[in-house]
Amino acid sequence: MKKQVKREEIIQAAKKLIIEKGYRKTSVEDITNEVGIAKGSFYTYFKSKDYLMETLLIEKLGSRSETVKGIIDSGKNLEDVIREYVEYYLTVSVDDAEFILVMTTMMRSVDSVGEVVIERLEKDKERRKQEFIKILKKFKNEIEIKEEKDYERYGLLVFGMINTFYINNLFPCENRFVETSLTEVKNKINSIDFEYESKFMTDVLIKLVRK
């Protein structure tokens, strides 16, 4: 139990410092100083800062596959499945604000992010692409897609649409490269009408793919 508590303290300290200082400027020593442990103790839990971030990604994103599988296998019609899929990925709460801000801050220093994190992000991108492809192929008799490579294009299109939505709404152009506080991100999340945005994106996708 004590090891689990200490591990969580290290993760929380890392997230706090990354938001405050940026990913590149946050060192393992900074994290251990924040927690109040010896630098060597960090490596009892994580191989490196990058492996800590990979752990954070796995814990946050790992449960999504089963949820989306349930949406795809629900037996509902094309429009309802796409709507539920979009709602699931588009809608976030203030509880997600810290994770979103950590990830965004990290990607501002992408050149200092290790391969283990990049590979994990690429795996998540591929998984999400394949999820939408499964939806399209399940309803292939109802959609206007003739070439196999177009399924890939639509999968990437939806991934890009959702990611762009987050960037434009939470980190608008006028301050995209300026440090954003956790409170600001939470306020922006509270200001978004996710129900409307999900419906709008669903309607656009249905018009694109339906015969």
C-alpha positions as a Python dict, from the first residue, in 0.01 Angstrom:
ca = {
    (1, 'M'): (0, 0, 0),
    (2, 'K'): (280, 243, 89),
    (3, 'K'): (453, 178, -245),
    (4, 'Q'): (129, 252, -430),
    (5, 'V'): (82, 578, -239),
    (6, 'K'): (440, 686, -309),
    (7, 'R'): (406, 597, -677),
    (8, 'E'): (94, 814, -699),
    (9, 'E'): (272, 1099, -521),
    (10, 'I'): (549, 1085, -783),
    (11, 'I'): (296, 1094, -1069),
    (12, 'Q'): (109, 1386, -914),
    (13, 'A'): (433, 1578, -857),
    (14, 'A'): (541, 1517, -1217),
    (15, 'K'): (210, 1645, -1354),
    (16, 'K'): (226, 1957, -1137),
    (17, 'L'): (583, 2039, -1241),
    (18, 'I'): (527, 1971, -1610),
    (19, 'I'): (237, 2218, -1608),
    (20, 'E'): (444, 2476, -1422),
    (21, 'K'): (784, 2435, -1591),
    (22, 'G'): (725, 2244, -1912),
    (23, 'Y'): (829, 1889, -1999),
    (24, 'R'): (1183, 1969, -2112),
    (25, 'K'): (1266, 2168, -1799),
    (26, 'T'): (1121, 1916, -1554),
    (27, 'S'): (1390, 1674, -1439),
    (28, 'V'): (1371, 1357, -1232),
    (29, 'E'): (1550, 1547, -957),
    (30, 'D'): (1283, 1819, -966),
    (31, 'I'): (1016, 1552, -923),
    (32, 'T'): (1188, 1377, -634),
    (33, 'N'): (1257, 1710, -461),
    (34, 'E'): (889, 1794, -490),
    (35, 'V'): (793, 1460, -333),
    (36, 'G'): (1073, 1475, -76),
    (37, 'I'): (1248, 1150, -164),
    (38, 'A'): (1597, 1058, -281),
    (39, 'K'): (1653, 1077, -658),
    (40, 'G'): (1737, 706, -667),
    (41, 'S'): (1397, 621, -520),
    (42, 'F'): (1231, 743, -841),
    (43, 'Y'): (1380, 450, -1031),
    (44, 'T'): (1213, 201, -798),
    (45, 'Y'): (889, 300, -969),
    (46, 'F'): (983, 426, -1316),
    (47, 'K'): (1277, 372, -1550),
    (48, 'S'): (1275, 737, -1656),
    (49, 'K'): (1057, 1045, -1688),
    (50, 'D'): (938, 915, -2025),
    (51, 'Y'): (832, 584, -1873),
    (52, 'L'): (639, 776, -1608),
    (53, 'M'): (454, 954, -1888),
    (54, 'E'): (389, 626, -2065),
    (55, 'T'): (237, 493, -1742),
    (56, 'L'): (14, 799, -1721),
    (57, 'L'): (-103, 744, -2078),
    (58, 'I'): (-173, 375, -2023),
    (59, 'E'): (-371, 441, -1705),
    (60, 'K'): (-574, 720, -1865),
    (61, 'L'): (-635, 567, -2207),
    (62, 'G'): (-620, 194, -2136),
    (63, 'S'): (-987, 144, -2050),
    (64, 'R'): (-1118, 309, -2366),
    (65, 'S'): (-1106, 2, -2590),
    (66, 'E'): (-1374, -190, -2399),
    (67, 'T'): (-1602, 113, -2380),
    (68, 'V'): (-1579, 175, -2754),
    (69, 'K'): (-1626, -195, -2828),
    (70, 'G'): (-1952, -174, -2637),
    (71, 'I'): (-2060, 123, -2849),
    (72, 'I'): (-1976, -57, -3175),
    (73, 'D'): (-2145, -381, -3068),
    (74, 'S'): (-2453, -212, -2922),
    (75, 'G'): (-2685, -309, -3207),
    (76, 'K'): (-2782, 52, -3269),
    (77, 'N'): (-2804, 215, -3611),
    (78, 'L'): (-2523, 395, -3794),
    (79, 'E'): (-2614, 744, -3677),
    (80, 'D'): (-2652, 644, -3313),
    (81, 'V'): (-2323, 452, -3308),
    (82, 'I'): (-2131, 743, -3464),
    (83, 'R'): (-2300, 987, -3226),
    (84, 'E'): (-2209, 780, -2919),
    (85, 'Y'): (-1854, 734, -3048),
    (86, 'V'): (-1811, 1108, -3106),
    (87, 'E'): (-1969, 1193, -2769),
    (88, 'Y'): (-1736, 954, -2591),
    (89, 'Y'): (-1419, 1101, -2735),
    (90, 'L'): (-1530, 1462, -2763),
    (91, 'T'): (-1682, 1512, -2419),
    (92, 'V'): (-1444, 1585, -2133),
    (93, 'S'): (-1503, 1704, -1776),
    (94, 'V'): (-1304, 1932, -1549),
    (95, 'D'): (-1157, 1612, -1401),
    (96, 'D'): (-979, 1562, -1736),
    (97, 'A'): (-833, 1913, -1741),
    (98, 'E'): (-504, 1827, -1570),
    (99, 'F'): (-433, 1533, -1804),
    (100, 'I'): (-514, 1744, -2112),
    (101, 'L'): (-290, 2027, -1995),
    (102, 'V'): (-2, 1790, -1911),
    (103, 'M'): (-24, 1628, -2256),
    (104, 'T'): (-46, 1961, -2436),
    (105, 'T'): (247, 2104, -2238),
    (106, 'M'): (450, 1791, -2311),
    (107, 'M'): (384, 1810, -2685),
    (108, 'R'): (507, 2171, -2692),
    (109, 'S'): (848, 2015, -2622),
    (110, 'V'): (799, 1716, -2850),
    (111, 'D'): (1167, 1714, -2948),
    (112, 'S'): (1254, 1624, -2587),
    (113, 'V'): (994, 1348, -2558),
    (114, 'G'): (1135, 995, -2571),
    (115, 'E'): (1044, 723, -2819),
    (116, 'V'): (851, 522, -2558),
    (117, 'V'): (600, 808, -2523),
    (118, 'I'): (578, 877, -2896),
    (119, 'E'): (519, 507, -2964),
    (120, 'R'): (242, 499, -2703),
    (121, 'L'): (74, 801, -2861),
    (122, 'E'): (103, 643, -3206),
    (123, 'K'): (-54, 322, -3075),
    (124, 'D'): (-345, 520, -2936),
    (125, 'K'): (-385, 702, -3267),
    (126, 'E'): (-387, 373, -3457),
    (127, 'R'): (-635, 218, -3214),
    (128, 'R'): (-875, 509, -3251),
    (129, 'K'): (-842, 503, -3629),
    (130, 'Q'): (-921, 132, -3638),
    (131, 'E'): (-1222, 182, -3410),
    (132, 'F'): (-1386, 419, -3655),
    (133, 'I'): (-1298, 192, -3946),
    (134, 'K'): (-1481, -91, -3765),
    (135, 'I'): (-1789, 129, -3738),
    (136, 'L'): (-1780, 209, -4108),
    (137, 'K'): (-1729, -153, -4212),
    (138, 'K'): (-2010, -269, -3986),
    (139, 'F'): (-2246, -43, -4180),
    (140, 'K'): (-2074, -74, -4519),
    (141, 'N'): (-2407, -128, -4700),
    (142, 'E'): (-2526, 213, -4580),
    (143, 'I'): (-2221, 422, -4663),
    (144, 'E'): (-2056, 561, -4975),
    (145, 'I'): (-1705, 419, -4949),
    (146, 'K'): (-1579, 223, -5247),
    (147, 'E'): (-1204, 189, -5196),
    (148, 'E'): (-1033, 19, -4902),
    (149, 'K'): (-785, 302, -4860),
    (150, 'D'): (-1073, 545, -4803),
    (151, 'Y'): (-1156, 368, -4476),
    (152, 'E'): (-809, 463, -4356),
    (153, 'R'): (-865, 822, -4465),
    (154, 'Y'): (-1192, 848, -4274),
    (155, 'G'): (-1035, 693, -3965),
    (156, 'L'): (-760, 955, -3967),
    (157, 'L'): (-1007, 1232, -4050),
    (158, 'V'): (-1216, 1164, -3740),
    (159, 'F'): (-908, 1136, -3520),
    (160, 'G'): (-791, 1473, -3653),
    (161, 'M'): (-1131, 1637, -3614),
    (162, 'I'): (-1156, 1546, -3246),
    (163, 'N'): (-798, 1649, -3167),
    (164, 'T'): (-840, 1977, -3353),
    (165, 'F'): (-1159, 2044, -3158),
    (166, 'Y'): (-964, 2020, -2831),
    (167, 'I'): (-685, 2245, -2954),
    (168, 'N'): (-912, 2515, -3096),
    (169, 'N'): (-1147, 2524, -2797),
    (170, 'L'): (-906, 2480, -2507),
    (171, 'F'): (-596, 2645, -2653),
    (172, 'P'): (-718, 2900, -2910),
    (173, 'C'): (-482, 3062, -3160),
    (174, 'E'): (-431, 3382, -2962),
    (175, 'N'): (-266, 3198, -2671),
    (176, 'R'): (-175, 2856, -2807),
    (177, 'F'): (193, 2901, -2734),
    (178, 'V'): (143, 3088, -2409),
    (179, 'E'): (140, 2904, -2080),
    (180, 'T'): (-217, 2812, -1984),
    (181, 'S'): (-321, 2754, -1625),
    (182, 'L'): (-524, 2460, -1501),
    (183, 'T'): (-799, 2699, -1392),
    (184, 'E'): (-818, 2845, -1745),
    (185, 'V'): (-854, 2499, -1899),
    (186, 'K'): (-1127, 2405, -1650),
    (187, 'N'): (-1314, 2728, -1726),
    (188, 'K'): (-1294, 2660, -2099),
    (189, 'I'): (-1424, 2306, -2049),
    (190, 'N'): (-1717, 2440, -1849),
    (191, 'S'): (-1800, 2686, -2128),
    (192, 'I'): (-1831, 2423, -2403),
    (193, 'D'): (-2172, 2283, -2500),
    (194, 'F'): (-2052, 1928, -2563),
    (195, 'E'): (-2397, 1803, -2653),
    (196, 'Y'): (-2427, 2058, -2933),
    (197, 'E'): (-2069, 2004, -3053),
    (198, 'S'): (-2112, 1625, -3059),
    (199, 'K'): (-2434, 1654, -3259),
    (200, 'F'): (-2274, 1897, -3503),
    (201, 'M'): (-1975, 1669, -3564),
    (202, 'T'): (-2199, 1362, -3594),
    (203, 'D'): (-2421, 1536, -3852),
    (204, 'V'): (-2112, 1632, -4056),
    (205, 'L'): (-1978, 1275, -4051),
    (206, 'I'): (-2312, 1122, -4144),
    (207, 'K'): (-2339, 1356, -4444),
    (208, 'L'): (-1989, 1259, -4551),
    (209, 'V'): (-2027, 883, -4537),
    (210, 'R'): (-2395, 798, -4593),
    (211, 'K'): (-2517, 706, -4941),
}
